[in-house]
Amino acid sequence: MKILVQIDFPYSGSFGAEMAAAFTPLAESIAQERGLIWKMWTENSETNEAGGIYLFEDKSSAETYLKMHTARLESFGVRDIRAKFFTLNEPLSHITRAPV
């Protein structure tokens, strides 16, 4: 069963193209994570937040990733990390053209 994970946190760094350039190596590393199908990077410069929406093959992979990613973010000094897990409803998602 595919699991969607929403992660967000306070972020006061660069956004847009500058963020993309700075975090390309991190994105390449995330792309190699076990069970990851895709990640959509999210940012809001007006509220100083960043994060992502992730789709994993299973809950075990999602939980393992969240534990590692939370520790990584905390090592960068990030606090107030929020995460939510959702089960993906594939039949309805296909109707609304979700990338699954």
MARZAKOL-818120 format. One record per residue (C-alpha): residue in one letter; x, y, z. Coordinates in Angstrom, 3 decimals. Last residue first. Layout:
<sites>
<site res="a" c1="X" c2="Y" c3="Z"/>
...
</sites>
This chain:
<sites>
<site res="v" c1="0.964" c2="7.612" c3="-9.364"/>
<site res="p" c1="1.299" c2="11.178" c3="-10.704"/>
<site res="a" c1="-2.226" c2="12.253" c3="-9.687"/>
<site res="r" c1="-4.555" c2="12.734" c3="-12.678"/>
<site res="t" c1="-7.829" c2="13.327" c3="-10.749"/>
<site res="i" c1="-9.269" c2="9.977" c3="-11.822"/>
<site res="h" c1="-5.986" c2="8.237" c3="-10.989"/>
<site res="s" c1="-6.084" c2="9.683" c3="-7.460"/>
<site res="l" c1="-9.583" c2="8.309" c3="-6.937"/>
<site res="p" c1="-8.496" c2="4.758" c3="-7.777"/>
<site res="e" c1="-5.145" c2="5.158" c3="-5.951"/>
<site res="n" c1="-6.374" c2="6.167" c3="-2.514"/>
<site res="l" c1="-2.971" c2="6.859" c3="-0.972"/>
<site res="t" c1="-2.627" c2="6.154" c3="2.728"/>
<site res="f" c1="-1.559" c2="9.295" c3="4.562"/>
<site res="f" c1="1.311" c2="10.048" c3="6.916"/>
<site res="k" c1="1.863" c2="13.473" c3="8.457"/>
<site res="a" c1="5.106" c2="15.211" c3="9.394"/>
<site res="r" c1="5.964" c2="18.454" c3="11.167"/>
<site res="i" c1="9.499" c2="19.592" c3="11.954"/>
<site res="d" c1="9.486" c2="22.246" c3="14.673"/>
<site res="r" c1="13.281" c2="22.601" c3="14.674"/>
<site res="v" c1="15.943" c2="22.898" c3="11.961"/>
<site res="g" c1="19.503" c2="23.322" c3="13.242"/>
<site res="f" c1="21.187" c2="21.543" c3="10.319"/>
<site res="s" c1="21.649" c2="18.455" c3="12.534"/>
<site res="e" c1="17.895" c2="18.685" c3="13.201"/>
<site res="l" c1="17.249" c2="18.390" c3="9.469"/>
<site res="r" c1="19.424" c2="15.267" c3="9.243"/>
<site res="a" c1="17.786" c2="13.667" c3="12.300"/>
<site res="t" c1="14.343" c2="14.361" c3="10.826"/>
<site res="h" c1="15.466" c2="12.903" c3="7.491"/>
<site res="m" c1="16.677" c2="9.651" c3="9.073"/>
<site res="k" c1="13.498" c2="9.095" c3="11.104"/>
<site res="l" c1="11.282" c2="10.176" c3="8.202"/>
<site res="y" c1="13.067" c2="7.808" c3="5.802"/>
<site res="t" c1="12.612" c2="4.782" c3="8.049"/>
<site res="e" c1="8.946" c2="5.662" c3="8.573"/>
<site res="a" c1="8.328" c2="6.045" c3="4.839"/>
<site res="s" c1="10.126" c2="2.794" c3="3.993"/>
<site res="s" c1="8.089" c2="0.920" c3="6.612"/>
<site res="k" c1="4.869" c2="2.551" c3="5.426"/>
<site res="d" c1="5.159" c2="1.191" c3="1.891"/>
<site res="e" c1="6.043" c2="2.106" c3="-1.703"/>
<site res="f" c1="6.672" c2="5.727" c3="-0.750"/>
<site res="l" c1="5.256" c2="8.990" c3="-2.087"/>
<site res="y" c1="6.697" c2="12.199" c3="-0.717"/>
<site res="i" c1="5.322" c2="15.730" c3="-0.352"/>
<site res="g" c1="7.961" c2="18.203" c3="0.627"/>
<site res="g" c1="9.341" c2="20.773" c3="2.973"/>
<site res="a" c1="9.822" c2="24.502" c3="3.234"/>
<site res="e" c1="8.450" c2="27.344" c3="5.304"/>
<site res="n" c1="9.312" c2="31.022" c3="5.641"/>
<site res="t" c1="5.668" c2="32.223" c3="5.596"/>
<site res="e" c1="5.965" c2="34.450" c3="2.511"/>
<site res="s" c1="8.838" c2="32.423" c3="1.047"/>
<site res="n" c1="6.664" c2="29.311" c3="0.841"/>
<site res="e" c1="8.445" c2="26.182" c3="-0.339"/>
<site res="t" c1="7.556" c2="22.651" c3="-1.380"/>
<site res="w" c1="9.643" c2="19.924" c3="-3.021"/>
<site res="m" c1="7.667" c2="17.129" c3="-4.657"/>
<site res="k" c1="9.168" c2="13.731" c3="-3.912"/>
<site res="w" c1="8.858" c2="10.520" c3="-5.879"/>
<site res="i" c1="8.678" c2="6.728" c3="-5.643"/>
<site res="l" c1="10.804" c2="6.375" c3="-2.514"/>
<site res="g" c1="11.024" c2="2.784" c3="-1.253"/>
<site res="r" c1="14.733" c2="2.853" c3="-0.471"/>
<site res="e" c1="16.221" c2="6.330" c3="-0.783"/>
<site res="q" c1="18.226" c2="7.059" c3="-3.954"/>
<site res="a" c1="16.212" c2="10.121" c3="-4.992"/>
<site res="i" c1="16.954" c2="11.612" c3="-1.565"/>
<site res="s" c1="20.669" c2="11.696" c3="-2.422"/>
<site res="e" c1="20.094" c2="13.473" c3="-5.741"/>
<site res="a" c1="17.817" c2="15.955" c3="-3.983"/>
<site res="l" c1="20.537" c2="16.624" c3="-1.399"/>
<site res="p" c1="23.096" c2="17.253" c3="-4.148"/>
<site res="t" c1="20.651" c2="19.644" c3="-5.883"/>
<site res="f" c1="20.001" c2="21.537" c3="-2.639"/>
<site res="a" c1="21.919" c2="24.765" c3="-3.182"/>
<site res="a" c1="21.051" c2="25.137" c3="-6.865"/>
<site res="a" c1="17.367" c2="24.458" c3="-6.282"/>
<site res="m" c1="17.280" c2="26.846" c3="-3.315"/>
<site res="e" c1="18.816" c2="29.599" c3="-5.430"/>
<site res="a" c1="16.351" c2="28.892" c3="-8.247"/>
<site res="g" c1="13.351" c2="29.286" c3="-5.953"/>
<site res="f" c1="13.998" c2="29.958" c3="-2.282"/>
<site res="s" c1="16.999" c2="30.833" c3="-0.099"/>
<site res="g" c1="17.086" c2="30.275" c3="3.618"/>
<site res="s" c1="14.562" c2="31.113" c3="6.323"/>
<site res="y" c1="12.946" c2="27.719" c3="6.778"/>
<site res="p" c1="10.354" c2="26.639" c3="9.334"/>
<site res="f" c1="9.314" c2="23.016" c3="8.760"/>
<site res="d" c1="7.230" c2="20.834" c3="6.490"/>
<site res="i" c1="6.816" c2="17.136" c3="5.824"/>
<site res="q" c1="3.846" c2="15.494" c3="4.083"/>
<site res="v" c1="4.134" c2="11.747" c3="3.611"/>
<site res="l" c1="2.078" c2="9.718" c3="1.137"/>
<site res="i" c1="2.060" c2="5.951" c3="1.639"/>
<site res="k" c1="1.521" c2="3.321" c3="-1.063"/>
<site res="m" c1="0.000" c2="0.000" c3="0.000"/>
</sites>
